[in-house]
């Protein structure tokens, strides 16, 4: 519920989100639209950089593309 609230809030403000995820967190963030953009190997394990573009921006871009094609 907390991740959904954070994603809703970032979308409402037209913001992107970025996280550094431990291995166990990667599947959770992926469910919320985060994509892997990098990985760093450390003595403690792999840290994954994940990015989620604003859904508000994506929805606007999709509308503009649909209008342009149609």
C-alpha positions in Angstrom: 0.0 0.0 0.0 2.9 2.4 0.7 4.4 1.9 -2.7 1.1 2.5 -4.4 0.6 5.7 -2.4 4.1 6.9 -3.3 3.6 6.1 -7.0 0.2 7.9 -7.0 1.8 10.9 -5.4 4.7 11.1 -7.9 2.3 10.7 -10.8 -0.1 13.4 -9.5 2.8 15.8 -9.4 4.2 14.7 -12.8 7.4 13.4 -11.3 9.7 10.5 -12.0 11.0 8.2 -9.3 14.3 6.5 -8.8 15.3 3.8 -6.3 18.4 1.8 -5.3 17.1 -1.7 -4.7 18.5 -4.7 -2.9 18.0 -8.0 -4.7 14.8 -8.8 -2.8 13.3 -5.4 -3.7 13.7 -5.6 -7.5 10.5 -7.7 -8.1 8.4 -5.4 -5.9 9.6 -2.2 -7.7 9.1 -3.9 -11.1 5.4 -4.4 -10.2 5.1 -0.7 -9.9 6.6 0.1 -13.2 10.2 0.6 -12.2 12.8 -0.5 -14.8 16.4 -1.5 -14.2 18.8 1.1 -15.5 22.0 -0.1 -13.8 23.6 -2.6 -11.4 26.5 -2.2 -9.0 28.3 -5.2 -7.5 29.4 -4.5 -3.9 30.9 -6.8 -1.3 27.5 -6.9 0.3 25.7 -7.9 -2.9 24.1 -6.4 -6.0 22.5 -2.9 -5.8 20.1 -2.3 -8.7 19.3 1.2 -9.9 15.6 1.5 -11.0 13.7 4.3 -12.7 10.0 4.9 -13.1 8.9 7.6 -15.5 5.9 9.8 -14.5 2.8 8.0 -15.6 1.2 11.5 -16.1 3.9 12.2 -18.7 3.5 8.8 -20.3 -0.3 9.2 -20.6 0.1 12.7 -22.1 2.7 11.4 -24.6 0.5 8.5 -25.6 -2.4 10.9 -26.2 -0.3 13.1 -28.3 1.0 10.2 -30.4 -2.6 8.9 -30.9 -3.7 12.3 -32.0 -0.8 12.6 -34.4 -1.5 9.2 -36.0 -5.3 9.6 -36.0 
